[in-house]
Amino acid sequence: MDAHILAAGYSTTGWVVGYTIGGVIVLVVVALVVPILLLARSIGDEAPKINDGLTQAVHNTAPLAALRTTIEHATIIIAGLQRGRARLGG
């Protein structure tokens, strides 16, 4: 009888050890995942601010697209001035 009770005790001990190891593994995973989730939330909170900044940068730099036209007109004006100077003998 004692061997049967002793075997049952070992069986229960195995389950307790298994549950303990499983619990520790779950706690370790939670301890690793929670900071990642908090960082993701922080990034998510900052995303609208970043998007607003980029939208403002697009708006502020839009006039630079017209710079090519300005350069072309300035080149035409300079060429005209050079022709005028050449005709005047300068």
C-alpha positions, 0 to 999 in steps of 0.5 A: 500500500505504501508504494501505491501512495508513494507513486501517487505522491510522485505523480502529483509532484510531477504535475506541480513541477510542470504547472510551476514551470509553465507558470514561470514561462508564462510570466517571463513571456508576459514580462517580455511582451508588456514592454513591447506593447507599451512601446508600440502604444507610445509610437502609435500615440506619436504617429499623428504628430509625426504625420502632421509635421510631414503634412506641414513640411509638404505644404511649406516646401510646395513653392519649391516646385515653382523654382524650376519656372523661376530659374527658366525665366531668370535664364531668359532674362539674363540671355536678353540682358546679355544680348542688349549689352552686346548690342550696346558694345559692352 
